[in-house]
């Protein structure tokens, strides 16, 4: 698989490409699949619909890897938290956590209640062409904790940052509980058929440098260490958004570092490419304009000309109103621009 080879910095016939949130609302086919479910949680819990949504970008865009259709919040959902996805507002927990007593009411084994995810992974892998990889994923403990403590998405993260500084023991108990669940959840995805796994740390950049490494990165490394020990042949991708200025301290036992669009790829290449494959990092909004998209893609690909270990991706997820035809052209361009000529 070209994607897996690139994760291990092996030579590939072209630069592989997939896009975060590639199964999403910008595709009319996805919207039709989504309409079959009564709500978003029902969608995530339905292996047939999750399979359908996951496979659509493979068929429509010809990306080199499928990423499981699910949501990072299925872990706190199956811990027993009261989660609702509200139109135009996003996920809301009606019972946020803030004390050690709150943690006592949560299930410590949510991975055992996620059979619908493993069933979807198995179905997807059986339906995927042999040369296309399947990526499993989970949210980082810090990012999951932000939703569980804040009760919803946040721009300022006041509640959780208050806990970081005033009640670090509570935060570390929550993060350890989540890390333990994520480890087992990802290994179960691998055993069901995932060829690689990615940990999404969407809100790592909300923390100042030393707190990022203490409350986010170290738990991501704990997860990666566990997977590399238990399933050593499986590539592990770590993606943390908004931490470009912390690049000097990025290290650990993983294979691919995901670069967000706010971090110059040239900087990431200088700091970590000697140790890790790099994934990213086209600004998603460039897809609104064909010329800007192709210009940005060419500049990014030229940065890795003649080198192995770059996986083309966006620097964050697809935006719902991006033109699907531009996404198709981007995949075709990356493949043709980097194709090895014999």
N, C-alpha and C positions, 0 to 999 in steps of 0.2 A: 504494500500500500504506500503510495507516494507520500501521504500525510504522515504515516508512522515513521517512514524513513527520514523525513525532514525533522521530526521530533528528536531523532538521534543523530542529527547532523550528517546523515549519509547522503550520497549523491542521488538526485532525483531527475526524472525526465523533464519536469517543469516545476516551477514554484507552486506548491499546493495552496489552495484558497478555500476558506469557508468564512462565514460571517456570523458574528454573534447576533442572536435574535433573528437568524435567517428564516426560521419558521415564525412568521408574524403577520401583522395586519396589512403590511404593504402588498401582500399577495392576495388576490381575490379568492384563490383556491383555499387559503387558510381561513378567510372570513366565512366561507361556505362550510368548512369543517367545524369551525367554532360555533356556528349557528345550530349545529346538531346537539349541542350540550345545553343543559338548562342553565348552568352558570360556569364560571371559570374553574371552580374546585371540581365540579362534576367532569369537566373537560380533562383536567389533570388526572383524575381517578379512573378514566376510561382508557384501557390499553389500546383498544381499536382506534379511537380517535387520536390518541397520542401518537400511535404508529403512523397514521395517515398524515398528520401534521409534520412529523419528523421527516418523512420521505419526500414531501413536496419539493423542498429546495434541491434535492438530488435530481429529481425528474425535470424540474423547471429550469434551474440555474446551472446544473452540472458541476456543483461544488465537489471538492475532493473528500469531504467528510460531512456526515450528518451529526447533529447534536441532538440528543434526546429532548423531545418536547416534554417539559415539566415546569416546575417552579421551585425556586430555592426554598420557599416557605412551607413546602410539604413536611419538612422536619418539625418545626414548631407546631404545625397543624396536627401531626400525629403524636406529638407530645401531649396533646389534649387541649391546646389553646383554641380559643374561639375566634376563628379567622373569617373575615368576609372581604370579598373584592367588590369595591363600590365603583360604579361607572364614573369616570372623570376624577376620581379621588385615589384609586388604587387600593392596595391591601390595608385592612384595618384589623387590629387585634382589639377585641372588646374587653380583654382581661390582661392588660400588660403586667409584666413582672417588675418588682422593685425590692423584694426582700428575700432572705433565705427561706422564709416560710412559703413564699410563692413558688420557689423551686421544688419544694417538697410535693406539690400537687402535680408536677409534670412527670410524664412517663420518662423513664431513663432508657427505654428501648424503642424509640420511634421507628428505627430501621426495621423492626419486626412487623410493623403495620404498613409497610410500603411495598407489599407484594404486587400491587398494581403497576408500580414503576418497573420492577424487575420483569414482570410479564411483558410490558411494553418494550423493554430493552431486548428481550429474547425475540419477540415478534419482528422488531425492526432489523435486528442483525440477520435473521433468516431471510428477510425481504431485500436486503441491501446487496448490490453487486459486490463480488468478492474484492474488487480493488478500491472500494469506498470504505473509509473508516467510520466507526461509530464512537462518538465522544459522550461519555457520561459526565455528570457534573453535580456539584453541590455548592451552596453558599458557604463563605468562610464563617467561622464562629462569630467573629466581630460583626459582620454584616447581618447575620441572622439575629444576633443579640440587639442590634440597633432597632430592628422592627419590634422585637419582643418587649423592649424597655420603653421605646418611644410610643408604641401602640400603632404607628403608621410611619409612612415616609417622613423625612424631615429635611429642612434646609440648614438648620443650626445645630441639631443633635444635642440640645441643651440637657435633656433628661439623662441620656446615657453618659454624657461627658461629666455631668455632676457626680454620677456613680463612680466613674473612673477615678476622680480625685477625692471624693468623700468616702466612698465605700468600695475600695478595690478588692476586698476579700469576697464580697458578693459577686462582683464582676468576674473574678477569676473562677469562682465556683460555677457560674453560668457558662463561661467560655470553655471550661474543662468538660462540662457535661455535653456541650454541643460538639466539641472536638471528638469526643469518644463516639458520639452517634454518627458524625460525618465519616469518620474512618471506616466504620462497619458498613455504612450505607454505600460508600464508594466501592468497597471490596465486593459487596453484593451485586452492584451494577456490573463490575468486571466479570464476576462469575456468571452473570446472566448473558454476557456477550459484548460488553463495551470494550473497545480496543485501546482507549485512552481516557483519562479523566481530567477535568479542569475544576479548580476551586476559584469561585468568583468572589472577590473582595471589593464590592462596589463602593464601600464607604471607608476604606482604609485611609484615604486622604483627609478624612475629618479629624484625624489625630495628629498632634505634633510629633516630631520625629521619634523621641525616645518612647513615647506612649504607643506609637504605631508598632514599634518592634516588641514592646512588652504585651500589648493587648490584642494585636492582630497577627503580625508576621510569625511570632513564635508558635502560635496555634496552627497556622497554615503549615509550618515546617513539621510540626508534630504529626499532622495528617499525612504529609508527603513521606516522612520517614517510615510511617506505618505501612503505607502502600508499597513503597520501594522494598521493604522487608518482606511483606506478605505476598506481593505480586510483582516481583522485580522486573519482569519483561514489559510492564505496562508504562507508557509515558505519562508523566504527571506534569500538568500545566498549571502554573500559578499566575493569576491575574489580579493585580491590585490597582485600583484607579486613584490617580491623584498623588502619586508618591515619587514623581520624577526627580525631585530634589534629594531623595534619600538613596539614590542608586548606588552610591559608594559602599553602602552596607548590605546590599542584596547578596546573600549567599545561602547555601543549603543543599539538601539532597533532593533535587527535582530535575526535570529535563528541559522544560520550556518556560520562558518568562514572557507573559503577555504584556504588551506595551500599550498603554492607553494613548489617546490622541493628543493629550496635553503634555506628553513626554516626548521630546525630539528623539526620533529613532536613531539619529546619529549618536546622541548621548548614550542611549541604551546599548548601542553596538560597541562604543568605546569602553563602557563599564563592565558589561557582562557577557558579551558574545563569545569571549574566549572559553566560557564555561557552559553556556546554555544556548539552545536554539532560541530564536526570538519570533514572537507572533504579533502581528499588527501592521500598522496602526493608523490606517487612513481615517481622516475625520469623516464620520458618517454623513455630515451635511454636504460634503462634496458630491454625493450622489444626486443631489438636486440638479446639478448642472453637469452635462456630459463632458464638456471640455475641462472643467475643473477636476472632475473625477479622474479622467485619463491622465491629466498633467500630474496630479498627486500620485497616482499609481506608478507612473513611469519614474518619477523621482525616487520613490520608495524602492522600487525594484532595482534601479541603477545602483543604489547604495549597497546591494548585496551581489552585484554582478560577479559571476565566477566563483561564488562562495556557497557552501551548503549550510542549511540550518535556518532558513527564513521561511515562515509560514505567513502568507498574506492574509490579513484580516482587517476588520475595521478597528478603530481605537475605542469603540464602545458598540452598543447594539444598533441594529437597523431601526430607523425612525418610521412610525406607521404610515406616513404619507409620501415616502420616497418612491420614485417611479420604478416599478418592477423591471421595466425594459433596460434601465440603466444598470441594475444589479446583474442582469443577464450579460450585458455587454462587458461589465467589469470582469466577470469570471472568464469570459472568452478572451479578453485582452491579456489578463495575467497568464493564462495558459499559452497563448500564441507568442507573447513577448518573451517568455522565458523558456520556450521549448528548445531542448537540446537538438542541434542539427548534427546529423551523422555525416 
